Amino acid sequence: MTSWHVMNLGDAMMADDDLVDVKRRFDRLYRQRGRPPGMALYVRHVSEGRLHCDVIVYFSPGAKAVAEEIGADPCPPPNTEALGLLAGAG
């Protein structure tokens, strides 16, 4: 079974640099592999009733190498509600 990966970048007000770094790493590998279908990076903002929201990044199974490189955790496929394509082939 192929696995998705997830990483919580924390408070959205502080996560910009980390999000740019994750996207940069993804884009590099995405181009190296010839922009394969099914390789994608998704993002969701989750507040869970708190004042500030967290930035959650999901890596499709095709982005496993990037996910493992940055230490993302395996997870089941995410719910598509409020999930936005950040990079790659969604």
C-alpha positions in Angstrom: 0.0 0.0 0.0 1.3 3.5 -0.9 1.2 6.0 1.9 0.6 9.7 2.1 2.7 11.8 4.4 1.9 14.8 6.5 3.8 17.6 8.3 2.5 20.3 10.6 4.4 23.5 10.0 2.8 25.2 13.0 1.3 28.7 13.3 0.5 30.1 9.9 1.9 33.5 10.9 5.3 31.8 11.4 5.3 29.0 8.8 6.1 31.0 5.6 9.8 30.2 5.5 9.2 26.5 6.2 6.5 26.4 3.6 8.7 28.0 1.0 11.5 25.5 1.8 9.2 22.5 1.5 7.9 23.8 -1.8 11.4 24.5 -3.1 12.5 20.9 -2.2 9.4 19.5 -3.8 9.8 21.5 -7.0 13.4 20.4 -7.4 12.6 16.7 -7.2 9.4 17.2 -9.3 11.4 18.7 -12.2 14.2 16.1 -11.8 11.6 13.3 -12.2 10.0 14.9 -15.3 6.9 16.3 -13.6 5.2 12.9 -13.0 1.4 12.6 -12.6 0.4 11.8 -9.1 3.3 13.7 -7.5 1.7 16.5 -5.6 2.0 18.7 -2.5 -1.2 19.9 -0.8 -1.8 22.4 2.0 -4.6 23.0 4.5 -5.0 25.6 7.3 -6.5 24.2 10.4 -7.6 26.2 13.4 -9.5 23.7 15.6 -11.1 26.6 17.5 -7.8 28.4 18.3 -7.1 32.0 17.5 -4.4 31.1 15.0 -4.4 28.3 12.5 -1.7 25.7 11.7 -0.4 25.0 8.2 -0.6 21.3 7.4 1.3 20.0 4.4 0.3 16.7 2.7 2.6 14.8 0.4 0.9 12.5 -2.2 2.4 8.9 -2.4 4.4 10.1 -5.5 6.1 12.7 -3.3 7.4 10.1 -0.8 11.0 10.9 -1.3 10.6 14.6 -0.5 8.4 13.7 2.5 11.0 11.4 3.9 13.8 13.9 3.2 12.2 16.5 5.5 10.8 14.1 8.1 7.1 14.1 7.3 5.0 11.4 9.0 3.1 8.7 7.1 -0.7 9.2 7.3 -3.9 8.0 5.6 -5.1 9.9 2.6 -6.4 13.3 3.7 -10.0 14.5 3.5 -10.2 16.7 0.5 -12.3 19.4 2.3 -10.4 22.7 2.4 -7.3 21.0 0.8 -5.5 23.1 -1.7 -2.9 22.1 -4.3 0.4 23.8 -3.5 2.6 22.2 -6.2 2.7 19.4 -8.6 0.1 17.4 -10.5 -3.0 17.1 -8.4 
